[in-house]
Amino acid sequence: MVLHEAPGMAQQGNSVRNAGRTTRALASGCFSLPDIHLTLINGSTDNASPSNGQANVVSKAAIRFAPGFGNKLHRITGCLLAVLLFSVSSSVLATEVQSTEYRVKTAFLHNFSRFVTWPETALQYHTEFSLCVIGADPFGTQLDKLTGKVVHNKPLVVKHLNSLALPDNCHLVFVGKDADVAEILLLLGEKPVLTVSETAEFIEQGGMIQFVLVDNKVRFKINVSAATNAGLNISSKLLPLAVSIRQGH
């Protein structure tokens, strides 16, 4: 079995970092400003103080620019434009990296649904295989591509639930980062529902599969004991691909 990795994520990540360094370097160069001299004329320079009824007064001021200031100003304008363009490029690259990451995670979710076995009773009374998202959905439109794919002889459907909804009719639940993991896992108990998240410490809290990034590649951890307690069987083809496997409590 071949699971999808994150093609180009490492290269894209390096591109984002390089663009960021270029932007900072350009910005640093842009703000080496030319000399601007301020000359005070017709102004009092004595040391008078408010106590004797006098105060320092500046009646006129003249600003004198260093030679070549016009050319330098033109270069500064061009330089700032370059900084803006590089900043936009960095933002676009970062968006592309995130899009690639969640495209890969979507493919993993599909594979998880295929290579995990549910008890017959968890599927026989349902006409659909339900992949539910609780909380914020970071996938954009990626999950929509899974709709209609056949999983365990049933068409896959994607459902979005609020964090307080009880996912009774879900077979696979992705828990968003803004959701209350402890509450959701408590509500699910040992129901035959595969739980997946990218939230830190998800496995330690009793979740079953946790996405992690290793060297800019999407990987995952597996909590076998949590899955077994819920009556789920994770395929031996899936286990070797995990970066860590949690057995027992």
ZIJO-V533708 format. One record per backbone hydrogen bond with DSSP energy under -0.5 kcal/mol. NH is the residue of the N-H (numbers start at 0). CO is the residue of the C=O. If there is no record, write none. Layout:
NH/CO
NH/CO
//
This chain:
2/0
6/4
8/5
11/7
12/8
13/9
14/10
15/11
16/12
17/13
18/14
19/15
20/16
21/17
22/18
23/19
24/20
25/21
26/22
27/23
28/24
29/25
30/26
31/28
32/30
36/63
38/36
38/61
40/59
43/56
51/48
52/49
53/48
58/56
59/40
61/38
63/36
63/61
65/34
68/65
71/67
72/68
73/69
74/70
75/71
76/72
77/73
78/74
79/75
80/76
81/77
82/78
83/79
84/80
85/81
86/82
87/83
88/84
89/85
90/86
91/87
92/88
93/89
94/90
95/91
96/92
97/93
98/94
99/95
100/96
101/97
102/98
103/99
104/100
105/101
106/102
107/103
108/104
109/105
110/106
111/107
112/108
113/109
114/110
116/232
121/118
122/118
122/119
123/119
125/122
128/154
129/127
130/128
130/156
131/129
131/171
132/158
133/131
133/173
134/132
134/160
137/135
139/136
141/138
143/140
144/140
144/141
145/142
146/142
146/143
147/155
148/145
150/148
150/153
153/150
154/126
155/148
156/128
158/130
160/132
160/158
164/161
166/164
167/165
169/166
170/129
171/129
172/193
173/131
174/172
174/195
175/133
175/173
178/175
180/178
183/179
184/180
185/181
186/182
187/183
188/184
190/187
192/190
193/170
194/192
195/172
196/208
197/174
201/198
204/200
205/202
206/201
207/194
208/194
209/220
210/196
211/218
213/211
213/216
216/213
218/211
220/209
221/243
222/207
223/221
223/245
224/245
226/222
227/223
228/224
229/225
230/227
231/226
232/116
233/231
234/114
234/232
237/234
238/234
239/235
240/237
241/238
242/219
243/219
245/221
246/244
//
